[in-house]
Amino acid sequence: MEKTEKKNADKAPFSDPNDPRFDFLENDFLGFFEEWKRDILSRPGIFTDSYRSRMIVSHQALGAIQITVKSIVSAIRYMLSEAKAPSVGPRKFNQDPLEQYFSSVRKKQGDNRNPSLKAVLDTRLNIHAQSHVSVPSRKGNTEAEKRKDIEVVETPLLSKKVPRK
């Protein structure tokens, strides 16, 4: 029995600057958060401002969501119309490499929760020096960057004879 893969059309690359998914993101998705906010603010009952603010997504998170959605939609539309890209895959817009880098920095720092600038720079140098031999973590919510094959040269190194005293 052959296994048939079901493809989700919402995950397909964008190929049209007027894709209906853009309308969903900008109006329905972002509109949901605005409607949620309006509903909480107009909710009957005696609630303090502090309590009402805990009923909804923080204004910082809402701002970040709005910026992310509008930026990605604008960037994809630009690439499709102005840059003449045949298609744009939205999965390429992620910060996984950045998260993996800072995960490595935190790992190297150990339990130092307040590192100095020098400690961070030393850690950065250490990570850079070991980047070709380190293995990305399989834990977490990021996709590991594909490793390039490492060429191993097996010729012996020249040694310098040290005169005995």
SULUR-V18247 format. One line per field, one symbol per residue. ss: DSSP state (@ for helix, = for strand, . for the rest). phi: phi as a letter, one per 40 degrees, with the letter a starting at -180 (. if undefined). burial: # if it has 9 or more other ideal C-beta (glycine too) atoms within 8 Angstrom, else .. Layout:
# SULUR-V18247
ss: ???
phi: ???
burial: ???
This chain:
# SULUR-V18247
ss: ........@@@..=.....@@@@@@@@@@@@@@@@@@@@@@.......@@@@@.....@@@@@@@@@@@@@@@@@@@@@@@......=.@@@...@@@@@@@@@@@@@@.......@@@@@@@@@@@@@@...................................
phi: .ccbccbcccccccbbcbdcccccccbccccdcccccccccbcchcbcdccccccbcccccccccccccccccccccccccccfccabcccccabdcccccccccccccgcccbccccccccccccccccccbcbcccchbbcccccccccbcbccccbbcbccc
burial: .............#.......#.###..##..#..##..#..#........##..#.....#..##..##.##.######.......#.#.....#..###.###..##.....#...##..##.##.........#....#.......................
